[in-house]
C-alpha cells in the first residue's frame, strides 16, 4: 500500500473502530439488559459517567470499558471476545462474571468488587492506585478463594537489574497483578524486565536462575 493510500485509509479505519463502540453515557437509576438488539460481538461496550445503575450483558461483545462511574453493577452472562474488562476512575463498582474474562484491569478506583462464578473463568486482575479491590472466586455457588487488596502492604521493589539508581519507574504508578498461584490468590508487583517486558520479581528471578 502506497503512503497516500495509507493516509486515506486511516480515517476510515478510525471511523469503523468508533462505530463499533457502543456508548452508554450519563445513565442512572435503571437496570438495563444489553442483548443482541443493542450490541454485537464486535461491539466495545463503553459505560461512562453512569451512576446507581445495573447492566446485564446477555449477548457476546468484544470488550467492556467503564470510566468515571459510581455505584454500578455489571453482570456478564455471555462471551467477551477479547476477554478484557477495563475500569478506571470509578467508585463502588461490582462485577459479577459468569463467563471467561482473562484480564480485568482496574486503575484509579475505589471499592471495586469482582466475583467470578467459576474458577476456570479467571486468569488475572491487573490493578494500580486503587483503594480497596476485593476479588472472589466461586465454584458451584460457594466461595473458594478471596483476596482484598486492603490487607496487602504496598511494597515497592527495585528494578530487575538491581540498579537502585534507576529512577525510570518513579514517575509511573506501581502496577500489580493478582493470579491464582499454588491454589492461593496472590498479588504481585509488575516490573519491567529486559526490553520493557512486564513480569514479576518472582518470575524474573526464576528466569535468571534457569538461564544463567
C-alpha positions in Angstrom: 0.0 0.0 0.0 1.4 3.4 -1.0 1.7 6.2 1.6 -1.1 8.3 0.1 -3.4 5.2 0.1 -2.5 4.5 3.8 -3.1 8.2 4.7 -6.6 8.0 3.1 -7.4 4.7 4.8 -6.6 5.7 8.4 -9.7 7.9 8.8 -11.9 5.1 7.6 -10.3 2.6 10.0 -10.7 5.0 12.9 -14.3 5.6 11.9 -15.0 1.9 11.8 -13.5 1.4 15.3 -15.5 4.3 16.7 -18.7 2.9 15.2 -18.0 -0.4 16.8 -18.1 1.3 20.2 -21.5 1.3 21.9 -21.6 4.2 24.3 -23.8 4.4 27.4 -23.3 7.8 29.0 -24.9 9.6 31.9 -27.4 6.9 32.6 -28.7 6.4 36.1 -31.3 4.6 38.3 -32.2 1.8 35.9 -31.5 -1.8 35.2 -30.6 -2.4 31.6 -30.1 -5.6 29.6 -27.6 -5.3 26.8 -28.5 -8.1 24.3 -28.4 -8.8 20.5 -30.8 -5.9 19.9 -28.3 -3.3 21.2 -24.8 -4.8 20.9 -23.0 -7.3 18.6 -19.9 -9.5 19.0 -17.8 -6.7 17.5 -19.1 -4.1 19.9 -16.9 -2.5 22.6 -19.3 -1.5 25.4 -18.3 1.8 26.9 -20.0 2.8 30.1 -19.2 6.4 31.1 -20.5 8.7 33.9 -23.2 6.2 34.8 -24.4 6.2 38.4 -26.7 4.0 40.6 -27.2 1.5 37.8 -27.1 -2.2 36.8 -26.1 -3.5 33.4 -26.7 -7.1 32.4 -24.7 -8.2 29.4 -26.7 -11.0 27.8 -25.1 -11.2 24.4 -21.5 -11.5 23.1 -19.4 -8.4 22.8 -15.8 -7.5 22.0 -14.7 -5.7 25.2 -16.1 -3.7 28.1 -14.8 -0.4 29.4 -16.0 1.5 32.5 -15.0 5.1 33.1 -16.0 7.6 35.9 -19.0 5.6 37.1 -20.3 5.3 40.6 -22.5 2.6 42.3 -22.5 0.4 39.2 -23.2 -3.3 39.0 -22.2 -5.2 35.8 -23.3 -8.7 35.3 -21.7 -10.5 32.3 -23.5 -13.7 31.1 -22.1 -14.1 27.6 -18.7 -14.2 25.9 -16.3 -11.2 25.7 -14.3 -11.8 22.6 -11.1 -10.2 23.8 -11.7 -11.5 27.3 -10.9 -8.0 28.7 -12.7 -5.6 31.0 -11.2 -2.2 31.9 -12.3 0.0 34.8 -10.8 3.4 35.7 -11.6 6.5 37.7 -14.7 4.8 39.2 -16.2 4.1 42.6 -18.3 1.4 44.2 -18.2 -1.0 41.2 -19.4 -4.6 41.3 -18.5 -7.1 38.5 -20.3 -10.4 38.5 -18.7 -12.5 35.8 -20.4 -15.6 34.6 -18.1 -16.1 31.6 -14.4 -16.2 31.0 -12.6 -12.9 31.5 -8.9 -13.4 31.4 -8.0 -9.8 32.3 -9.8 -7.3 34.4 -7.8 -4.0 34.6 -8.6 -1.6 37.4 -7.0 1.8 37.6 -7.5 4.8 39.9 -10.7 3.4 41.5 -12.2 3.0 45.0 -14.2 0.0 46.2 -14.2 -2.5 43.4 -15.7 -5.9 43.9 -15.1 -8.7 41.4 -16.8 -12.1 41.6 -16.1 -15.0 39.2 -18.8 -17.7 39.3 -16.2 -20.3 38.2 -12.5 -20.6 38.9 -11.9 -21.8 35.4 -13.0 -18.4 34.0 -10.4 -16.5 36.0 -6.8 -15.7 34.9 -5.7 -12.3 36.3 -6.7 -8.9 37.7 -4.2 -6.1 37.0 -4.6 -3.0 39.2 -2.9 0.2 40.4 -3.7 3.2 42.5 -6.9 1.7 43.8 -8.3 1.9 47.3 -9.9 -1.5 48.2 -10.3 -4.1 45.5 -12.0 -7.3 46.5 -11.8 -10.5 44.4 -13.8 -13.7 45.0 -13.7 -16.9 43.1 -16.7 -19.2 43.4 -17.3 -22.8 42.5 -20.8 -24.4 42.5 -22.1 -21.3 44.3 -19.6 -21.5 47.1 -16.7 -19.2 47.7 -13.4 -21.0 47.2 -10.8 -18.1 47.1 -10.9 -14.5 48.2 -8.5 -11.6 48.4 -8.8 -8.0 49.4 -6.0 -5.5 48.5 -6.8 -3.6 51.7 -5.0 -6.4 53.5 -1.8 -6.2 51.4 1.0 -3.7 52.2 2.2 -1.9 49.1 5.9 -2.8 48.8 8.0 -1.1 46.1 10.7 -3.3 44.6 13.9 -2.3 42.8 14.3 -2.6 39.1 15.1 -6.2 38.0 18.7 -5.3 37.1 19.2 -4.3 40.8 20.2 -0.8 39.9 18.7 1.3 42.7 19.8 4.5 40.9 17.5 3.8 38.0 14.6 6.2 38.6 12.8 5.4 35.3 9.8 4.0 37.2 9.5 6.8 39.7 7.0 8.8 37.6 4.9 5.7 36.8 2.2 4.3 39.0 3.1 0.9 40.5 1.1 -1.8 39.0 0.1 -5.2 40.5 -1.2 -8.5 39.2 -3.5 -10.9 41.0 -3.4 -14.6 40.0 -4.1 -18.0 41.4 -0.8 -19.5 42.3 -0.4 -22.8 44.1 -4.1 -22.7 45.0 -3.9 -19.2 46.5 -4.8 -15.7 45.2 -1.5 -13.8 45.2 -1.0 -10.1 44.3 2.5 -9.3 43.0 4.0 -6.1 41.7 4.6 -5.9 38.0 8.1 -4.8 37.0 9.7 -4.1 33.6 12.4 -6.6 32.7 14.6 -6.5 29.6 13.1 -4.6 26.7 10.3 -3.4 28.9 8.7 -6.9 29.2 6.2 -7.0 32.0 6.8 -9.6 34.6 7.1 -10.1 38.4 10.2 -10.2 40.6 9.5 -13.9 41.3 9.2 -14.8 37.7 12.2 -12.7 36.7 14.3 -14.4 39.4 13.1 -17.8 38.2 14.1 -16.8 34.6 17.6 -15.8 35.7 18.1 -18.9 37.7 17.0 -21.1 34.8 19.1 -19.1 32.2 22.4 -18.3 34.0 
